[in-house]
Amino acid sequence: MPLVKTWQLIAVSAVTGLALSAATVAAAGPWDSGQRKAERDRAASWSRTGGADHGQDGARALPRAAPSAPGVLAAVRPAGSDSSGSDPGGQAPAADSGPLGAALRPLLADPALGTVRAASVIDTATGRVLYESGADRAMTPASTIKIATASAALAALGPDHRIPTTVASGAAPGQIVLVGGGDPSLTAKKKAPAGSGGSLVALAADTAQALKAAGTESVVLGYDDSLYTGPVRHPIGDNDNIAPVTALTADEGRTDDSFSGPVTRSDDPSRDTARAFAALLKDRGIQVTAEPAKAKAPAGAAPLAVTLSTPLAGLVERMLTNSDNDIAEALARHTALASGQPASFEGVEKTLGAKLASLGIDTTDSRFADGSGLNRADKVSAGLLTALLAKAADPQRPQLRPVLTGLPVAGFTGTLRTRNAGTSPAAGLLRAKTGTLTGVNSLAGTVVDPSGRLLAFAFLTANAADPGAAEKGLDRLAAAVAGAS
């Protein structure tokens, strides 16, 4: 392997906290959909009869997530703004540094990228702007906004936070209520399709055990999804890319065995989740005497059983790797709740920008109409995205590290599995979040250059006629960042 590649691999590992001791690596095992299995499983390890990731009566403390590797970068300083050179496409003046600017300018001028383009490249260790073109222009980011959603959620809740789904006694005699907490990892499958997370199967086993211990063998089942408020449909309407957004949804409302990508979704995920739970109770000897119906759990009612989500760090990684819209909207709502706002699209819009501003991010002209990027009303700048990536690399902010570790790896994982693959200089070294809507293409992430610097980059484009050609143009830009020093 050439010396340059060795330098790059060493730096990537050091910066993102993925370089562990040989013994730790051996124990970690493989990755699953972009998530580190050993860290995820250790964070979720809470074994008891009925399955992992659940407890009863709140008697057990939450498990601790695996610690992040220590930071190795110097503290990130605010980005400067030296400006020189000219900007392709009639944009604002560009700032560039030597070979990088020379490499990027003609690539950014590619007509396949559409009529509006913006770029930002910074050194994450120093905050120095290495290249920019229209970097402060607010544009529709598509799914690259998930970098902002992830950063806000981690800042508000921390990487160890887990979301409960509970069963409580109802107000009426013989009634129990399944209470949704907004866990996007909740599954009704016997084996979780995407790793550890909330298990409806385990929750049913614990509930049946508690009911039988109390001498109860038949119940009326209610379900409570009132944690979320406002419209359940995303403004884009009925769409295979996202289920109705409710606080009680198993398997993201998917109607097949998939765990990522577009697929037909349930029209009423809360009702269908309650029906699945009723069937699981029946399998365990508890009769449900009527069709599950909406009900409110009494305030302060002690839970009969609890199941917990994947730790937030794992949810963030899964969201970024697979560009999971359902997880994104759930994390955005939990960020709103943590800030005292309602768990709705309106609450999300009031919260995300404010939370990012509390991290020292300039959110001027930004808008966060949702957490997933499906809404064209979303507006962020390329400079905002690179600033967030630099924050995630800051050793003083280890709670944000999953923003980096969750990014897909070029040529290997998630939405970058087939991009910058093979002989590309970026293959295996570049990590980035993709973004695609009709006429909108974006890419934002990190890469180590030949001199060993961890660079953050963001490219936003609009009005491209051919999405495939636009993606190739973005990939060429990213590969140029990986190869130029």
C-alpha positions in Angstrom: 0.0 0.0 0.0 1.5 3.5 -0.9 2.7 5.6 2.0 0.0 8.2 1.3 -2.8 5.7 1.8 -1.2 4.5 5.0 -1.2 8.1 6.3 -4.8 8.5 5.4 -6.0 5.4 7.0 -4.1 6.2 10.2 -5.6 9.7 10.4 -9.1 8.5 9.6 -8.9 6.0 12.4 -7.5 8.4 14.9 -9.9 11.2 14.2 -13.1 9.3 14.3 -12.2 7.2 17.3 -12.3 3.9 15.4 -8.7 2.9 16.1 -8.9 0.6 19.1 -6.4 -1.9 20.5 -6.0 -5.2 18.8 -7.9 -7.0 21.5 -10.8 -4.6 21.3 -11.0 -4.9 17.5 -11.1 -8.7 17.8 -14.0 -8.4 20.3 -15.8 -5.8 18.2 -16.7 -8.1 15.3 -18.1 -6.8 12.1 -20.2 -3.7 11.4 -23.9 -3.9 10.8 -25.5 -1.2 8.5 -22.7 1.2 9.6 -23.0 0.5 13.3 -20.1 -0.8 15.4 -21.6 -4.1 16.7 -19.5 -4.4 19.8 -20.2 -0.9 21.0 -23.9 -1.2 20.1 -24.3 -4.6 21.8 -22.4 -3.5 24.9 -24.6 -0.4 25.1 -27.7 -2.5 24.7 -26.6 -5.4 27.0 -29.2 -5.8 29.6 -30.2 -9.4 29.7 -33.2 -10.8 31.5 -35.9 -13.4 30.8 -38.0 -12.2 27.9 -35.2 -10.7 25.9 -32.7 -7.9 26.0 -33.4 -4.1 25.9 -36.3 -4.1 28.4 -36.9 -4.0 32.1 -39.8 -4.1 34.5 -41.2 -1.6 37.0 -38.3 0.8 36.3 -36.2 -1.1 38.9 -33.1 -1.5 36.8 -30.7 1.3 35.8 -30.1 2.0 32.2 -27.0 0.3 30.7 -24.0 2.5 29.9 -23.0 2.9 26.3 -19.5 1.9 25.3 -17.1 4.9 25.8 -15.9 6.8 22.8 -12.2 6.6 22.0 -10.3 9.7 23.3 -10.1 12.7 21.0 -6.8 13.3 19.3 -7.4 16.6 17.4 -6.5 20.0 18.6 -9.6 22.2 19.5 -11.4 23.5 16.5 -11.1 27.2 16.0 -13.7 29.4 14.3 -13.3 29.4 10.5 -11.6 32.3 8.9 -12.6 33.8 5.7 -9.8 34.7 3.4 -11.1 35.2 -0.1 -9.4 35.0 -3.5 -9.9 33.5 -6.9 -13.1 33.5 -8.8 -16.3 31.5 -8.4 -17.8 29.3 -11.2 -21.3 30.0 -12.3 -21.4 33.7 -11.2 -21.5 32.9 -7.5 -19.9 35.0 -4.7 -16.1 35.2 -4.6 -14.4 31.9 -3.7 -11.7 31.3 -1.1 -9.2 28.6 -2.0 -5.8 27.3 -1.1 -3.4 26.2 -3.9 -3.9 22.8 -5.5 -7.3 22.2 -3.8 -8.8 25.3 -5.3 -7.3 24.6 -8.7 -8.8 21.1 -8.6 -12.3 22.1 -7.4 -13.0 25.2 -9.5 -13.4 23.4 -12.9 -15.3 20.5 -11.3 -17.7 22.9 -9.6 -18.4 24.6 -13.0 -19.7 21.3 -14.4 -23.1 22.1 -16.0 -24.4 18.7 -14.8 -24.5 20.2 -11.3 -27.3 22.5 -12.2 -27.6 26.2 -12.2 -26.9 26.9 -8.5 -23.9 25.5 -6.7 -22.3 26.1 -3.3 -19.2 24.6 -1.8 -17.3 24.7 1.5 -14.1 22.8 2.5 -12.4 23.4 5.9 -9.6 21.9 8.0 -11.5 20.5 11.0 -8.5 20.8 13.3 -7.9 24.5 12.7 -11.2 25.7 11.3 -9.3 27.2 8.3 -11.3 27.7 5.2 -9.6 25.9 2.4 -12.1 26.5 -0.3 -15.5 28.1 -0.5 -18.0 29.2 -3.1 -21.3 30.6 -2.0 -20.7 28.8 1.3 -23.1 31.1 3.2 -26.0 30.7 0.7 -29.0 28.9 2.3 -30.2 26.2 -0.1 -32.4 23.1 0.0 -30.1 20.4 1.4 -32.2 17.3 1.0 -31.0 14.5 3.3 -27.7 16.2 4.2 -29.9 18.1 6.7 -29.8 14.8 8.7 -26.3 16.0 9.8 -28.0 18.9 11.5 -30.7 16.6 13.0 -28.1 14.3 14.4 -26.1 17.1 15.9 -29.1 18.7 17.6 -30.4 15.4 19.0 -27.0 14.4 20.4 -26.5 17.9 21.9 -30.0 17.8 23.5 -30.1 14.2 24.7 -26.6 12.7 24.7 -25.4 9.6 22.9 -26.5 7.2 25.7 -30.2 8.3 25.7 -32.7 5.5 25.1 -36.4 5.8 24.3 -38.9 3.6 26.2 -42.0 1.8 25.1 -44.1 0.7 28.1 -47.1 -1.2 29.1 -49.2 0.2 32.0 -52.4 -0.7 33.8 -55.3 1.2 32.3 -58.0 3.3 33.9 -60.7 0.6 33.5 -60.6 -2.7 35.3 -58.8 -5.4 33.3 -57.4 -2.9 30.9 -53.7 -2.5 29.9 -52.3 0.3 27.7 -49.4 0.0 25.3 -47.7 3.5 25.5 -45.5 4.6 22.6 -42.4 6.6 23.4 -41.4 7.3 19.9 -38.8 4.6 19.5 -37.9 4.3 15.8 -36.0 1.1 16.4 -39.1 -0.7 17.9 -39.6 -4.1 16.1 -42.3 -6.8 16.2 -39.9 -9.3 14.7 -38.4 -12.1 16.8 -35.0 -11.1 15.6 -34.4 -7.4 15.2 -33.6 -6.8 11.5 -31.1 -4.0 12.2 -29.5 -4.9 15.5 -30.5 -4.2 19.1 -33.4 -2.0 19.9 -36.9 -1.9 21.4 -38.5 -5.3 21.1 -42.3 -5.8 21.0 -41.7 -9.5 21.4 -39.7 -9.1 24.6 -42.2 -6.5 25.9 -45.1 -9.0 25.4 -43.1 -11.7 27.2 -42.6 -9.4 30.2 -46.1 -8.2 30.2 -47.5 -11.7 30.1 -45.3 -12.7 33.0 -46.4 -9.7 35.1 -50.1 -10.4 34.3 -49.9 -14.1 35.2 -48.1 -13.3 38.4 -51.1 -11.1 39.3 -53.5 -13.9 38.3 -54.7 -12.2 35.1 -55.2 -14.2 31.9 -57.4 -11.9 29.9 -57.2 -8.1 29.2 -58.6 -5.3 27.2 -55.8 -3.6 25.3 -55.6 0.1 24.7 -52.8 2.0 23.0 -51.5 5.5 23.6 -49.6 7.4 20.9 -50.3 10.8 22.3 -46.7 11.8 22.9 -46.5 13.2 19.3 -48.9 15.9 18.3 -49.9 17.6 15.1 -50.2 16.0 11.6 -48.9 12.5 11.4 -48.4 12.8 7.6 -45.2 14.5 6.4 -46.1 17.5 4.2 -45.0 15.4 1.1 -48.0 13.2 1.7 -48.3 9.5 1.3 -44.8 8.4 0.3 -42.8 5.1 0.3 -39.9 7.0 1.9 -41.5 7.6 5.2 -44.3 6.2 7.4 -46.9 8.4 9.1 -45.0 9.9 12.1 -46.5 8.4 15.3 -45.1 7.7 18.7 -46.0 4.0 18.5 -44.6 2.4 15.3 -43.0 -1.0 14.9 -40.6 -1.7 12.1 -41.2 1.8 10.7 -44.6 0.8 9.5 -43.0 -1.3 6.7 -45.2 -3.8 5.0 -42.4 -6.3 4.1 -39.2 -7.6 5.7 -37.0 -4.7 4.7 -35.3 -2.4 7.2 -34.2 0.4 4.9 -35.1 2.1 1.7 -38.5 3.0 0.2 -41.4 0.6 0.6 -45.2 0.8 1.0 -46.0 1.8 4.6 -48.9 1.2 7.0 -51.7 3.8 6.9 -52.0 3.5 10.7 -48.8 2.3 12.3 -50.1 2.8 15.9 -53.1 0.6 15.4 -51.1 -2.0 13.6 -48.4 -2.1 16.3 -51.1 -2.6 18.9 -52.6 -5.4 16.9 -49.2 -7.1 16.6 -48.7 -6.7 20.4 -52.1 -8.3 21.0 -51.1 -11.3 18.9 -47.9 -11.6 20.8 -49.8 -11.6 24.1 -52.1 -14.3 22.8 -49.1 -16.5 21.9 -48.0 -16.2 25.5 -51.3 -17.2 27.1 -52.9 -13.8 27.6 -56.3 -13.3 25.9 -57.1 -9.9 24.5 -60.9 -9.7 24.6 -61.5 -6.9 22.1 -59.9 -5.0 19.2 -57.2 -2.7 20.5 -58.4 0.9 20.8 -56.9 4.2 21.6 -56.7 5.0 25.3 -54.7 7.2 27.7 -52.5 5.6 30.3 -53.3 7.1 33.8 -50.8 9.7 34.8 -48.1 8.3 37.1 -49.1 4.7 36.4 -46.2 2.3 37.2 -45.2 0.3 34.1 -45.9 -3.4 34.0 -43.0 -3.8 31.5 -40.6 -1.6 29.5 -38.5 -2.1 26.4 -35.8 0.4 25.4 -34.5 1.7 22.1 -31.1 1.4 20.7 -28.9 4.1 22.4 -29.2 7.4 20.6 -25.6 7.1 19.2 -26.7 3.9 17.4 -29.9 5.5 16.1 -27.9 8.4 14.7 -25.4 6.1 13.0 -28.2 4.0 11.5 -30.0 7.2 10.3 -27.0 8.6 8.6 -25.7 5.3 7.1 -29.1 4.4 5.5 -30.5 7.9 5.2 -33.4 6.7 7.3 -36.2 9.3 7.3 -38.3 7.6 10.0 -35.4 7.8 12.5 -34.7 11.4 11.5 -38.2 12.5 12.2 -38.3 10.6 15.6 -35.0 12.2 16.7 -36.1 15.6 15.7 -39.3 15.2 17.8 -37.3 14.0 20.8 -35.1 17.1 20.4 -38.2 19.2 20.5 -39.5 17.5 23.6 -36.1 17.9 25.4 -36.4 21.7 24.6 -39.9 22.0 26.0 -41.6 22.1 22.6 -44.3 19.9 21.3 -43.3 16.8 19.4 -44.6 18.0 16.0 -43.3 19.4 12.8 -44.0 22.9 14.3 -42.1 22.0 17.4 -39.2 20.7 15.3 -38.9 23.9 13.4 -38.8 25.9 16.6 -36.1 23.7 18.1 -33.5 22.5 15.7 -32.0 25.8 14.7 -31.9 27.0 18.3 -30.2 23.9 19.5 -27.5 24.2 16.7 -27.1 27.9 17.6 -26.3 26.8 21.2 -23.4 24.8 19.7 -22.0 28.1 18.3 -23.3 27.4 14.7 -24.3 30.4 12.6 -27.9 29.5 11.5 -28.6 32.7 9.6 -31.2 32.2 6.9 -31.6 28.5 7.8 -34.9 26.8 8.1 -35.6 23.3 9.6 -39.1 22.4 8.4 -38.5 18.8 9.2 -35.7 16.5 10.4 -35.4 14.3 7.4 -34.8 16.7 4.5 -37.8 15.5 2.5 -39.3 19.0 2.8 -38.1 21.5 0.2 -38.7 24.3 2.6 -35.6 23.2 4.5 -32.7 25.7 4.0 -29.1 25.4 5.2 -25.8 26.5 3.8 -22.7 24.5 2.9 -20.8 26.5 5.5 -23.3 25.3 8.2 -22.8 21.7 7.3 -19.0 21.9 7.4 -19.1 23.8 10.7 -21.2 21.0 12.2 -18.8 18.3 10.9 -16.0 20.2 12.5 -17.9 20.3 15.8 -18.3 16.6 15.6 -14.5 16.2 15.2 -13.8 18.5 18.1 -12.2 16.4 21.0 -14.0 18.7 23.4 -17.4 17.5 22.1 -17.2 13.6 22.2 -21.0 13.5 22.5 -21.2 14.5 18.8 -18.8 11.8 17.5 -21.6 9.6 16.1 -22.2 12.3 13.5 -18.9 11.2 12.0 -19.0 7.5 12.7 -22.4 7.2 11.2 -21.5 8.7 7.8 -21.5 6.1 5.0 -18.1 5.0 3.7 -17.4 5.6 0.0 -17.5 2.3 -1.9 -18.5 0.2 1.1 -21.6 1.1 3.2 -25.0 2.6 3.1 -25.9 5.2 0.5 -22.3 5.5 -0.6 -21.8 1.7 -1.2 -21.7 2.1 -5.0 -20.3 5.7 -5.1 -16.6 6.6 -5.3 -15.9 2.8 -5.3 -13.3 0.6 -6.8 -10.2 2.5 -7.9 -11.4 6.0 -6.8 -8.9 7.8 -4.6 -11.8 8.3 -2.2 -12.8 4.7 -1.8 -12.7 3.6 1.8 -11.4 7.0 2.9 -14.3 9.4 2.3 -17.3 9.4 4.5 -20.3 11.5 3.5 -24.1 12.0 3.8 -25.9 12.1 0.5 -28.9 14.2 -0.4 -31.3 13.8 -3.3 -34.7 15.3 -4.2 -35.9 16.0 -7.8 -33.5 18.7 -9.0 -31.6 18.8 -5.7 -28.3 16.9 -5.2 -25.9 17.3 -2.2 -23.0 15.7 -0.5 -21.4 16.5 2.8 -18.8 14.7 4.9 -15.2 14.2 5.8 -12.0 12.9 4.2 -8.3 12.8 5.1 -6.1 14.5 2.5 -2.6 13.2 1.5 -1.0 15.4 4.2 -3.0 13.8 7.0 -5.5 16.6 7.6 -9.1 15.7 8.3 -11.2 17.9 6.0 -14.9 18.6 6.1 -16.6 19.4 2.9 -20.1 20.2 1.7 -21.4 20.6 -1.9 -25.0 21.8 -2.5 -26.6 22.0 -5.9 -30.0 22.9 -7.5 -31.8 22.6 -10.8 -29.8 19.7 -12.2 -31.5 18.0 -15.1 -30.0 14.6 -14.7 -29.7 13.3 -11.1 -27.2 10.5 -12.1 -24.9 13.0 -13.8 -25.2 15.4 -10.8 -24.2 12.6 -8.4 -21.2 11.8 -10.6 -20.2 15.4 -10.5 -20.5 15.5 -6.7 -18.4 12.4 -6.4 -15.7 13.9 -8.6 -15.6 16.9 -6.3 -15.3 14.8 -3.2 -12.6 12.6 -4.7 -10.7 15.8 -5.6 -10.8 16.9 -1.9 -9.4 13.4 -1.0 -6.6 13.7 -3.5 -5.5 17.4 -3.3 -3.3 18.8 -0.6 
